[in-house]
Amino acid sequence: MKLQSIQILRGIAALLVVVYHVRAMEILAIGNNGLSELPLLNSFVTNGYAGVDLFFVISGFIMVYVTDGIRSGVKSSAEFLFARVTRIYPLWWVFAGLMSLMFIIYNVSGFGSGWDRVSQGQPLVPYLIKSFLLVPQNAHPVLGVGWTLIHEMYFYAAFTLMMLVPRRFWLWILLAWGTVIAGGSFVSLTKTFASGYSALVFYPMTMEFIMGAVVGLAVSSGIAWRSGILTLVATLWLAASLTFQGVDDASLMMWGRVVWFGLPCTLLVYGFATLELSNRQAWLVPAFSGAIAACLISLLYNVFADSTVADRFGAAIMSAIVGAIAMMIVLWSGWLGGQAMPERVHAVAPLMQGVYRGLTRVGDWSFSLYLCHPLLFAPVRLVFAPLGKVDALAPIFRVGHPGPLDNIAFYTVSLAAALLAAALAYRFIERPMIIGFGKLRERLFYARSATVTAE
């Protein structure tokens, strides 16, 4: 059974990464225009890359959750691996191929800065082959966000081996796996970038996949304790971490982000999953209200990654406090409303359900959104650049122009383009692939009732 609440978290994770990359492109556009205006969105947006941490936790959870009830063995393992490989590679090849084509066009037209910058000096053909196969190398793949898929494929390979073992041993295997990774830190095997297989195996962010898998075991076993309260706590914890965390140095890029982002994301996945399984999604209303309030307060403080610890700490604490107050107001209002005017509370339900379905839809698009958005932002910037040179259009299209209109326009166009492209890619490319490979999997493994869902 697909959990809609987890799809919502997927959508949130993708949107965090997208907004983070819009901000990066905004900074580049401001610099190219010879201006020095500050970015429109700072504070928690500067740490939007934490959406990847949420993705990793969700991945670990989903792998365990969807295999609940599947018998361990070679056939199940092979079917699982087939499902995951056909889920990742075909869509990756589409967008990695488009990015390769874009680089060729940019370099031929003079907009690009050469393959050496992209491939970090590696020969072109081996670089592209490794990029398309998602294997470690000394540079990010041709489509930069693909570095996370290298880790995903490693997770899937390891999980395929786990499925050869009876499920009752999985917790011990996961604990041993985590112990090995932690032990690697003591003998200097951990690196800030998985440029080789050793660095990939000992990369600390694998702990987030393991934590998600442990949550999957707990949820599959029916363990649900204080799900509503834990969801609210996790929401405030993550909002505070996003606001407080500073410069993404080597410490943060290894174990730091596991602590700052991985732990609250793990708690959030547990809360969302158990709330849906117990039909108590009403708790998500105060959770979202608190998250929105905390993020708005964070933006008002306008702190940066290199702001002082005192400034970032103050912004994080105030964000958490205001978020908690918003949660309590919603909870109290809901309780009072349910007592005094239940018909009005019920009248709001369709609106909440519409928002829920909308966020779930974004979650369905999340993989396409994650892969397609880097291809769009550079063209958006290139469209804004000549329009911004026209004085009459400068307030809207010259990124870095005094006033917020240009920044708002840049964010609006970028986000709209990304969501539209993701929706179309899901509808006409990704979903047909899911259906087609699902049918092929059924024919190959002859076990309709035991197939592993590819979603």
KAWONOR-V320837 format. One record per residue. N is the residue number from 1. RES is the residue in one letter. PSI is psi in whole degrees, -180 to 180 (NA if undefined). NEAR is the number of other ideal C-beta (glycine too) atoms within 8 Angstrom. D_CENTER is the distance of its C-alpha to the mean C-alpha in Angstrom with 1 decimal. Layout:
n:N res:RES psi:PSI near:NEAR d_center:D_CENTER
n:N res:RES psi:PSI near:NEAR d_center:D_CENTER
This chain:
n:1 res:M psi:126 near:2 d_center:21.4
n:2 res:K psi:130 near:7 d_center:17.9
n:3 res:L psi:117 near:11 d_center:16.7
n:4 res:Q psi:-34 near:10 d_center:15.8
n:5 res:S psi:-35 near:12 d_center:14.4
n:6 res:I psi:-34 near:16 d_center:11.7
n:7 res:Q psi:-38 near:14 d_center:11.1
n:8 res:I psi:-44 near:15 d_center:10.9
n:9 res:L psi:-37 near:14 d_center:8.2
n:10 res:R psi:-44 near:12 d_center:6.2
n:11 res:G psi:-42 near:17 d_center:7.4
n:12 res:I psi:-42 near:11 d_center:6.9
n:13 res:A psi:-45 near:14 d_center:3.2
n:14 res:A psi:-41 near:17 d_center:4.2
n:15 res:L psi:-36 near:11 d_center:7.2
n:16 res:L psi:-46 near:13 d_center:6.7
n:17 res:V psi:-41 near:15 d_center:6.1
n:18 res:V psi:-49 near:14 d_center:8.9
n:19 res:V psi:-38 near:13 d_center:11.1
n:20 res:Y psi:-42 near:14 d_center:10.9
n:21 res:H psi:-31 near:12 d_center:12.2
n:22 res:V psi:-44 near:13 d_center:14.6
n:23 res:R psi:-42 near:15 d_center:16.1
n:24 res:A psi:-41 near:8 d_center:16.6
n:25 res:M psi:-33 near:14 d_center:18.4
n:26 res:E psi:-44 near:14 d_center:20.3
n:27 res:I psi:-42 near:9 d_center:21.6
n:28 res:L psi:-42 near:9 d_center:22.7
n:29 res:A psi:-40 near:14 d_center:24.4
n:30 res:I psi:-44 near:13 d_center:26.2
n:31 res:G psi:-41 near:8 d_center:27.4
n:32 res:N psi:-26 near:8 d_center:28.6
n:33 res:N psi:3 near:11 d_center:30.6
n:34 res:G psi:25 near:4 d_center:32.3
n:35 res:L psi:171 near:10 d_center:31.2
n:36 res:S psi:23 near:4 d_center:29.9
n:37 res:E psi:149 near:9 d_center:28.3
n:38 res:L psi:153 near:5 d_center:25.4
n:39 res:P psi:155 near:10 d_center:21.9
n:40 res:L psi:-46 near:10 d_center:21.7
n:41 res:L psi:128 near:9 d_center:18.6
n:42 res:N psi:-139 near:11 d_center:18.4
n:43 res:S psi:-121 near:14 d_center:18.0
n:44 res:F psi:-24 near:12 d_center:14.5
n:45 res:V psi:-29 near:11 d_center:13.2
n:46 res:T psi:-18 near:10 d_center:14.4
n:47 res:N psi:25 near:14 d_center:11.8
n:48 res:G psi:-17 near:15 d_center:8.8
n:49 res:Y psi:-14 near:9 d_center:7.6
n:50 res:A psi:-13 near:16 d_center:7.0
n:51 res:G psi:-30 near:14 d_center:3.4
n:52 res:V psi:-41 near:11 d_center:4.1
n:53 res:D psi:-41 near:14 d_center:6.6
n:54 res:L psi:-41 near:16 d_center:5.5
n:55 res:F psi:-44 near:13 d_center:4.4
n:56 res:F psi:-42 near:16 d_center:7.8
n:57 res:V psi:-45 near:18 d_center:9.5
n:58 res:I psi:-41 near:14 d_center:9.0
n:59 res:S psi:-47 near:12 d_center:10.2
n:60 res:G psi:-42 near:18 d_center:13.1
n:61 res:F psi:-49 near:16 d_center:14.0
n:62 res:I psi:-41 near:11 d_center:14.1
n:63 res:M psi:-41 near:14 d_center:16.2
n:64 res:V psi:-42 near:15 d_center:18.7
n:65 res:Y psi:-45 near:12 d_center:18.8
n:66 res:V psi:-14 near:9 d_center:19.5
n:67 res:T psi:6 near:12 d_center:22.1
n:68 res:D psi:127 near:8 d_center:24.0
n:69 res:G psi:-7 near:3 d_center:27.6
n:70 res:I psi:132 near:10 d_center:27.4
n:71 res:R psi:137 near:5 d_center:30.2
n:72 res:S psi:151 near:10 d_center:29.5
n:73 res:G psi:175 near:8 d_center:31.2
n:74 res:V psi:-44 near:6 d_center:31.1
n:75 res:K psi:-46 near:8 d_center:30.8
n:76 res:S psi:-40 near:14 d_center:27.8
n:77 res:S psi:-44 near:13 d_center:26.1
n:78 res:A psi:-40 near:10 d_center:27.0
n:79 res:E psi:-41 near:15 d_center:25.8
n:80 res:F psi:-48 near:15 d_center:22.4
n:81 res:L psi:-40 near:11 d_center:22.0
n:82 res:F psi:-43 near:11 d_center:23.3
n:83 res:A psi:-42 near:14 d_center:20.8
n:84 res:R psi:-40 near:11 d_center:17.7
n:85 res:V psi:-44 near:10 d_center:19.3
n:86 res:T psi:-16 near:13 d_center:20.1
n:87 res:R psi:-34 near:9 d_center:16.7
n:88 res:I psi:-55 near:13 d_center:15.1
n:89 res:Y psi:-50 near:8 d_center:18.0
n:90 res:P psi:-46 near:9 d_center:19.6
n:91 res:L psi:-37 near:15 d_center:16.8
n:92 res:W psi:-44 near:14 d_center:15.8
n:93 res:W psi:-36 near:9 d_center:19.6
n:94 res:V psi:-53 near:10 d_center:19.8
n:95 res:F psi:-32 near:12 d_center:17.3
n:96 res:A psi:-37 near:14 d_center:18.3
n:97 res:G psi:-41 near:9 d_center:21.9
n:98 res:L psi:-40 near:9 d_center:21.4
n:99 res:M psi:-39 near:12 d_center:20.1
n:100 res:S psi:-43 near:10 d_center:23.1
n:101 res:L psi:-40 near:8 d_center:25.4
n:102 res:M psi:-41 near:10 d_center:24.1
n:103 res:F psi:-41 near:12 d_center:24.8
n:104 res:I psi:-47 near:8 d_center:28.3
n:105 res:I psi:-45 near:8 d_center:29.0
n:106 res:Y psi:-42 near:10 d_center:28.0
n:107 res:N psi:-39 near:12 d_center:30.1
n:108 res:V psi:-38 near:6 d_center:33.0
n:109 res:S psi:-8 near:7 d_center:33.0
n:110 res:G psi:-1 near:5 d_center:32.9
n:111 res:F psi:-32 near:6 d_center:29.5
n:112 res:G psi:171 near:8 d_center:27.8
n:113 res:S psi:18 near:4 d_center:28.6
n:114 res:G psi:153 near:7 d_center:29.2
n:115 res:W psi:-28 near:9 d_center:27.6
n:116 res:D psi:-37 near:7 d_center:28.4
n:117 res:R psi:-39 near:7 d_center:25.8
n:118 res:V psi:-46 near:9 d_center:23.0
n:119 res:S psi:3 near:11 d_center:24.3
n:120 res:Q psi:39 near:8 d_center:25.5
n:121 res:G psi:0 near:4 d_center:29.1
n:122 res:Q psi:151 near:10 d_center:28.6
n:123 res:P psi:143 near:6 d_center:30.7
n:124 res:L psi:-51 near:8 d_center:29.0
n:125 res:V psi:-51 near:6 d_center:29.6
n:126 res:P psi:-37 near:8 d_center:28.4
n:127 res:Y psi:-46 near:14 d_center:25.3
n:128 res:L psi:-39 near:10 d_center:24.4
n:129 res:I psi:-47 near:8 d_center:25.4
n:130 res:K psi:-36 near:11 d_center:23.1
n:131 res:S psi:-46 near:13 d_center:20.2
n:132 res:F psi:-28 near:12 d_center:20.8
n:133 res:L psi:-8 near:6 d_center:21.3
n:134 res:L psi:53 near:12 d_center:18.2
n:135 res:V psi:154 near:6 d_center:20.4
n:136 res:P psi:145 near:10 d_center:20.5
n:137 res:Q psi:-180 near:9 d_center:22.4
n:138 res:N psi:9 near:5 d_center:23.2
n:139 res:A psi:161 near:9 d_center:20.8
n:140 res:H psi:154 near:5 d_center:17.4
n:141 res:P psi:169 near:14 d_center:17.7
n:142 res:V psi:-35 near:12 d_center:19.2
n:143 res:L psi:106 near:13 d_center:15.8
n:144 res:G psi:-38 near:7 d_center:14.2
n:145 res:V psi:-11 near:10 d_center:10.5
n:146 res:G psi:-12 near:14 d_center:12.4
n:147 res:W psi:-33 near:10 d_center:12.8
n:148 res:T psi:-31 near:10 d_center:9.8
n:149 res:L psi:-27 near:12 d_center:11.6
n:150 res:I psi:-43 near:14 d_center:14.7
n:151 res:H psi:-40 near:15 d_center:13.4
n:152 res:E psi:-45 near:10 d_center:12.4
n:153 res:M psi:-34 near:12 d_center:15.9
n:154 res:Y psi:-43 near:11 d_center:17.4
n:155 res:F psi:-45 near:14 d_center:15.9
n:156 res:Y psi:-40 near:14 d_center:17.4
n:157 res:A psi:-44 near:9 d_center:20.7
n:158 res:A psi:-41 near:9 d_center:21.1
n:159 res:F psi:-33 near:11 d_center:20.4
n:160 res:T psi:-42 near:12 d_center:22.9
n:161 res:L psi:-38 near:9 d_center:25.4
n:162 res:M psi:-34 near:9 d_center:24.7
n:163 res:M psi:-8 near:13 d_center:25.6
n:164 res:L psi:-16 near:9 d_center:29.0
n:165 res:V psi:143 near:10 d_center:29.7
n:166 res:P psi:145 near:5 d_center:30.5
n:167 res:R psi:-29 near:7 d_center:27.7
n:168 res:R psi:-16 near:4 d_center:29.8
n:169 res:F psi:-4 near:8 d_center:29.2
n:170 res:W psi:-39 near:12 d_center:25.5
n:171 res:L psi:-42 near:8 d_center:25.0
n:172 res:W psi:-37 near:7 d_center:27.5
n:173 res:I psi:-44 near:10 d_center:25.9
n:174 res:L psi:-41 near:12 d_center:22.5
n:175 res:L psi:-41 near:8 d_center:24.4
n:176 res:A psi:-40 near:8 d_center:26.3
n:177 res:W psi:-46 near:11 d_center:23.3
n:178 res:G psi:-37 near:10 d_center:21.8
n:179 res:T psi:-40 near:8 d_center:25.3
n:180 res:V psi:-43 near:9 d_center:25.6
n:181 res:I psi:-45 near:16 d_center:22.5
n:182 res:A psi:-40 near:9 d_center:23.8
n:183 res:G psi:-33 near:8 d_center:27.2
n:184 res:G psi:-29 near:11 d_center:26.1
n:185 res:S psi:-32 near:13 d_center:25.4
n:186 res:F psi:-16 near:6 d_center:29.0
n:187 res:V psi:22 near:6 d_center:30.3
n:188 res:S psi:38 near:5 d_center:28.1
n:189 res:L psi:-12 near:9 d_center:26.2
n:190 res:T psi:140 near:12 d_center:22.7
n:191 res:K psi:163 near:10 d_center:21.7
n:192 res:T psi:-14 near:5 d_center:19.2
n:193 res:F psi:133 near:6 d_center:18.3
n:194 res:A psi:78 near:11 d_center:18.7
n:195 res:S psi:-11 near:8 d_center:21.5
n:196 res:G psi:176 near:7 d_center:23.4
n:197 res:Y psi:-35 near:6 d_center:23.4
n:198 res:S psi:-46 near:7 d_center:24.6
n:199 res:A psi:-34 near:14 d_center:21.9
n:200 res:L psi:-45 near:12 d_center:19.3
n:201 res:V psi:-38 near:10 d_center:21.0
n:202 res:F psi:14 near:13 d_center:21.3
n:203 res:Y psi:125 near:13 d_center:17.9
n:204 res:P psi:-30 near:11 d_center:17.1
n:205 res:M psi:-13 near:13 d_center:13.3
n:206 res:T psi:-26 near:13 d_center:14.8
n:207 res:M psi:-30 near:12 d_center:15.8
n:208 res:E psi:-39 near:15 d_center:12.5
n:209 res:F psi:-44 near:14 d_center:12.8
n:210 res:I psi:-43 near:13 d_center:16.4
n:211 res:M psi:-40 near:13 d_center:15.8
n:212 res:G psi:-39 near:19 d_center:13.8
n:213 res:A psi:-39 near:15 d_center:16.7
n:214 res:V psi:-42 near:11 d_center:19.2
n:215 res:V psi:-41 near:16 d_center:17.8
n:216 res:G psi:-41 near:15 d_center:18.1
n:217 res:L psi:-42 near:12 d_center:21.7
n:218 res:A psi:-47 near:9 d_center:22.4
n:219 res:V psi:-43 near:15 d_center:21.3
n:220 res:S psi:-28 near:9 d_center:23.1
n:221 res:S psi:-1 near:6 d_center:26.1
n:222 res:G psi:14 near:5 d_center:26.2
n:223 res:I psi:118 near:7 d_center:25.6
n:224 res:A psi:107 near:8 d_center:24.7
n:225 res:W psi:119 near:5 d_center:25.8
n:226 res:R psi:47 near:5 d_center:25.4
n:227 res:S psi:-42 near:14 d_center:22.2
n:228 res:G psi:-50 near:10 d_center:22.6
n:229 res:I psi:-43 near:7 d_center:23.4
n:230 res:L psi:-35 near:12 d_center:20.7
n:231 res:T psi:-42 near:16 d_center:18.1
n:232 res:L psi:-43 near:14 d_center:19.7
n:233 res:V psi:-45 near:9 d_center:19.9
n:234 res:A psi:-39 near:14 d_center:16.3
n:235 res:T psi:-48 near:15 d_center:15.4
n:236 res:L psi:-38 near:14 d_center:17.9
n:237 res:W psi:-47 near:12 d_center:17.1
n:238 res:L psi:-41 near:13 d_center:13.5
n:239 res:A psi:-42 near:17 d_center:14.9
n:240 res:A psi:-40 near:13 d_center:17.6
n:241 res:S psi:-42 near:14 d_center:15.7
n:242 res:L psi:-35 near:14 d_center:13.6
n:243 res:T psi:-40 near:17 d_center:17.1
n:244 res:F psi:-38 near:11 d_center:19.1
n:245 res:Q psi:142 near:13 d_center:17.4
n:246 res:G psi:-139 near:9 d_center:19.2
n:247 res:V psi:137 near:6 d_center:19.5
n:248 res:D psi:75 near:7 d_center:17.1
n:249 res:D psi:-176 near:7 d_center:20.0
n:250 res:A psi:-38 near:6 d_center:20.5
n:251 res:S psi:-44 near:7 d_center:20.6
n:252 res:L psi:-41 near:12 d_center:17.3
n:253 res:M psi:-11 near:10 d_center:15.6
n:254 res:M psi:-96 near:14 d_center:17.2
n:255 res:W psi:-22 near:9 d_center:18.0
n:256 res:G psi:-47 near:11 d_center:17.3
n:257 res:R psi:-24 near:13 d_center:13.5
n:258 res:V psi:-40 near:14 d_center:14.1
n:259 res:V psi:-50 near:8 d_center:16.5
n:260 res:W psi:-39 near:12 d_center:15.2
n:261 res:F psi:-39 near:16 d_center:11.6
n:262 res:G psi:-43 near:16 d_center:11.7
n:263 res:L psi:-51 near:11 d_center:14.8
n:264 res:P psi:-33 near:11 d_center:13.9
n:265 res:C psi:-38 near:15 d_center:10.6
n:266 res:T psi:-46 near:13 d_center:13.1
n:267 res:L psi:-36 near:13 d_center:15.6
n:268 res:L psi:-44 near:15 d_center:13.4
n:269 res:V psi:-43 near:16 d_center:12.6
n:270 res:Y psi:-46 near:14 d_center:16.3
n:271 res:G psi:-48 near:15 d_center:17.4
n:272 res:F psi:-45 near:15 d_center:15.7
n:273 res:A psi:-47 near:15 d_center:16.9
n:274 res:T psi:-31 near:12 d_center:20.4
n:275 res:L psi:-43 near:15 d_center:20.9
n:276 res:E psi:-41 near:13 d_center:20.4
n:277 res:L psi:-23 near:9 d_center:22.6
n:278 res:S psi:11 near:8 d_center:25.2
n:279 res:N psi:45 near:5 d_center:25.0
n:280 res:R psi:42 near:9 d_center:24.4
n:281 res:Q psi:-10 near:9 d_center:21.5
n:282 res:A psi:-26 near:6 d_center:23.7
n:283 res:W psi:-20 near:13 d_center:22.2
n:284 res:L psi:-22 near:13 d_center:19.0
n:285 res:V psi:-54 near:10 d_center:21.2
n:286 res:P psi:-31 near:14 d_center:22.0
n:287 res:A psi:-48 near:13 d_center:18.5
n:288 res:F psi:-38 near:8 d_center:17.2
n:289 res:S psi:-44 near:12 d_center:20.4
n:290 res:G psi:-40 near:17 d_center:20.1
n:291 res:A psi:-43 near:11 d_center:16.5
n:292 res:I psi:-45 near:9 d_center:17.8
n:293 res:A psi:-45 near:12 d_center:21.0
n:294 res:A psi:-42 near:18 d_center:19.4
n:295 res:C psi:-38 near:12 d_center:17.2
n:296 res:L psi:-43 near:8 d_center:20.3
n:297 res:I psi:-40 near:13 d_center:22.5
n:298 res:S psi:-45 near:16 d_center:20.1
n:299 res:L psi:-35 near:12 d_center:20.4
n:300 res:L psi:-32 near:6 d_center:24.1
n:301 res:Y psi:-28 near:13 d_center:24.5
n:302 res:N psi:42 near:8 d_center:23.0
n:303 res:V psi:159 near:11 d_center:22.5
n:304 res:F psi:170 near:7 d_center:21.2
n:305 res:A psi:-34 near:9 d_center:19.8
n:306 res:D psi:14 near:5 d_center:23.5
n:307 res:S psi:161 near:8 d_center:25.0
n:308 res:T psi:155 near:5 d_center:27.3
n:309 res:V psi:-39 near:6 d_center:26.1
n:310 res:A psi:-42 near:6 d_center:28.4
n:311 res:D psi:-44 near:10 d_center:26.8
n:312 res:R psi:-38 near:14 d_center:23.2
n:313 res:F psi:-43 near:9 d_center:24.4
n:314 res:G psi:-42 near:9 d_center:26.4
n:315 res:A psi:-40 near:15 d_center:23.6
n:316 res:A psi:-44 near:13 d_center:21.3
n:317 res:I psi:-45 near:9 d_center:24.2
n:318 res:M psi:-38 near:10 d_center:25.2
n:319 res:S psi:-45 near:17 d_center:21.8
n:320 res:A psi:-40 near:13 d_center:21.7
n:321 res:I psi:-49 near:8 d_center:25.4
n:322 res:V psi:-40 near:11 d_center:25.0
n:323 res:G psi:-42 near:16 d_center:22.0
n:324 res:A psi:-39 near:11 d_center:24.1
n:325 res:I psi:-43 near:9 d_center:27.1
n:326 res:A psi:-41 near:14 d_center:25.2
n:327 res:M psi:-45 near:15 d_center:24.2
n:328 res:M psi:-37 near:9 d_center:27.8
n:329 res:I psi:-45 near:9 d_center:29.2
n:330 res:V psi:-43 near:12 d_center:27.2
n:331 res:L psi:-45 near:9 d_center:28.3
n:332 res:W psi:-42 near:8 d_center:31.8
n:333 res:S psi:-41 near:8 d_center:32.1
n:334 res:G psi:-40 near:12 d_center:30.9
n:335 res:W psi:-47 near:8 d_center:33.4
n:336 res:L psi:-43 near:8 d_center:36.2
n:337 res:G psi:-39 near:11 d_center:35.4
n:338 res:G psi:-29 near:8 d_center:35.5
n:339 res:Q psi:-45 near:6 d_center:38.9
n:340 res:A psi:-39 near:6 d_center:40.5
n:341 res:M psi:71 near:6 d_center:39.2
n:342 res:P psi:-29 near:9 d_center:37.1
n:343 res:E psi:-34 near:6 d_center:37.6
n:344 res:R psi:-35 near:8 d_center:35.7
n:345 res:V psi:-43 near:11 d_center:32.8
n:346 res:H psi:-29 near:7 d_center:32.8
n:347 res:A psi:-24 near:7 d_center:33.0
n:348 res:V psi:-20 near:8 d_center:29.6
n:349 res:A psi:-45 near:8 d_center:28.0
n:350 res:P psi:-37 near:7 d_center:27.8
n:351 res:L psi:-45 near:7 d_center:25.9
n:352 res:M psi:-39 near:9 d_center:23.4
n:353 res:Q psi:-36 near:8 d_center:23.1
n:354 res:G psi:-43 near:8 d_center:22.5
n:355 res:V psi:-42 near:8 d_center:19.6
n:356 res:Y psi:-46 near:12 d_center:18.2
n:357 res:R psi:-37 near:8 d_center:18.8
n:358 res:G psi:-44 near:8 d_center:17.3
n:359 res:L psi:-35 near:12 d_center:14.0
n:360 res:T psi:-38 near:12 d_center:14.2
n:361 res:R psi:-42 near:9 d_center:15.0
n:362 res:V psi:-38 near:14 d_center:11.9
n:363 res:G psi:-38 near:15 d_center:10.1
n:364 res:D psi:-36 near:9 d_center:12.6
n:365 res:W psi:-6 near:15 d_center:11.9
n:366 res:S psi:-40 near:14 d_center:8.1
n:367 res:F psi:-45 near:10 d_center:9.0
n:368 res:S psi:-41 near:15 d_center:11.8
n:369 res:L psi:-43 near:17 d_center:10.0
n:370 res:Y psi:-39 near:12 d_center:7.7
n:371 res:L psi:-33 near:14 d_center:11.0
n:372 res:C psi:-26 near:13 d_center:13.5
n:373 res:H psi:-34 near:14 d_center:12.6
n:374 res:P psi:-24 near:12 d_center:13.9
n:375 res:L psi:-18 near:13 d_center:17.1
n:376 res:L psi:-30 near:12 d_center:17.8
n:377 res:F psi:-36 near:13 d_center:17.7
n:378 res:A psi:-45 near:11 d_center:20.6
n:379 res:P psi:-38 near:8 d_center:22.8
n:380 res:V psi:-44 near:13 d_center:22.2
n:381 res:R psi:-40 near:14 d_center:23.3
n:382 res:L psi:-28 near:8 d_center:26.2
n:383 res:V psi:-41 near:8 d_center:27.3
n:384 res:F psi:-34 near:15 d_center:27.2
n:385 res:A psi:-55 near:11 d_center:29.3
n:386 res:P psi:-34 near:7 d_center:32.6
n:387 res:L psi:-34 near:10 d_center:32.4
n:388 res:G psi:-19 near:14 d_center:32.0
n:389 res:K psi:-15 near:7 d_center:35.2
n:390 res:V psi:118 near:9 d_center:37.2
n:391 res:D psi:-38 near:4 d_center:38.4
n:392 res:A psi:-27 near:4 d_center:38.5
n:393 res:L psi:-5 near:10 d_center:34.8
n:394 res:A psi:-42 near:12 d_center:33.7
n:395 res:P psi:-22 near:8 d_center:32.7
n:396 res:I psi:-37 near:9 d_center:29.9
n:397 res:F psi:-14 near:11 d_center:29.1
n:398 res:R psi:97 near:14 d_center:30.0
n:399 res:V psi:122 near:15 d_center:26.8
n:400 res:G psi:-5 near:10 d_center:28.1
n:401 res:H psi:146 near:12 d_center:31.1
n:402 res:P psi:137 near:3 d_center:32.4
n:403 res:G psi:161 near:6 d_center:30.9
n:404 res:P psi:-8 near:6 d_center:27.5
n:405 res:L psi:-44 near:9 d_center:28.1
n:406 res:D psi:-42 near:16 d_center:27.0
n:407 res:N psi:-44 near:12 d_center:23.7
n:408 res:I psi:-42 near:9 d_center:23.1
n:409 res:A psi:-41 near:11 d_center:24.1
n:410 res:F psi:-45 near:17 d_center:21.8
n:411 res:Y psi:-44 near:13 d_center:18.7
n:412 res:T psi:-48 near:8 d_center:20.0
n:413 res:V psi:-43 near:10 d_center:20.8
n:414 res:S psi:-48 near:13 d_center:17.6
n:415 res:L psi:-41 near:11 d_center:15.4
n:416 res:A psi:-43 near:8 d_center:18.0
n:417 res:A psi:-42 near:10 d_center:18.3
n:418 res:A psi:-45 near:14 d_center:14.6
n:419 res:L psi:-41 near:11 d_center:14.6
n:420 res:L psi:-45 near:8 d_center:18.1
n:421 res:A psi:-40 near:14 d_center:17.3
n:422 res:A psi:-42 near:14 d_center:14.4
n:423 res:A psi:-44 near:10 d_center:16.8
n:424 res:L psi:-42 near:8 d_center:19.6
n:425 res:A psi:-40 near:14 d_center:17.8
n:426 res:Y psi:-44 near:13 d_center:16.7
n:427 res:R psi:-41 near:8 d_center:20.3
n:428 res:F psi:-12 near:7 d_center:22.3
n:429 res:I psi:-59 near:11 d_center:20.5
n:430 res:E psi:-52 near:11 d_center:17.7
n:431 res:R psi:-44 near:9 d_center:19.5
n:432 res:P psi:-36 near:8 d_center:22.9
n:433 res:M psi:-43 near:11 d_center:21.5
n:434 res:I psi:-47 near:11 d_center:20.2
n:435 res:I psi:-46 near:8 d_center:23.7
n:436 res:G psi:-48 near:8 d_center:25.6
n:437 res:F psi:-27 near:13 d_center:24.3
n:438 res:G psi:-43 near:10 d_center:24.4
n:439 res:K psi:-40 near:8 d_center:28.1
n:440 res:L psi:-39 near:9 d_center:28.7
n:441 res:R psi:-40 near:14 d_center:27.3
n:442 res:E psi:-41 near:11 d_center:29.7
n:443 res:R psi:-35 near:7 d_center:32.6
n:444 res:L psi:-35 near:8 d_center:31.9
n:445 res:F psi:-3 near:12 d_center:31.5
n:446 res:Y psi:29 near:5 d_center:34.0
n:447 res:A psi:78 near:9 d_center:32.3
n:448 res:R psi:-41 near:5 d_center:30.9
n:449 res:S psi:-17 near:4 d_center:30.7
n:450 res:A psi:8 near:10 d_center:28.9
n:451 res:T psi:149 near:12 d_center:26.3
n:452 res:V psi:124 near:11 d_center:22.7
n:453 res:T psi:135 near:7 d_center:20.4
n:454 res:A psi:-7 near:11 d_center:18.1
n:455 res:E psi:NA near:5 d_center:15.6
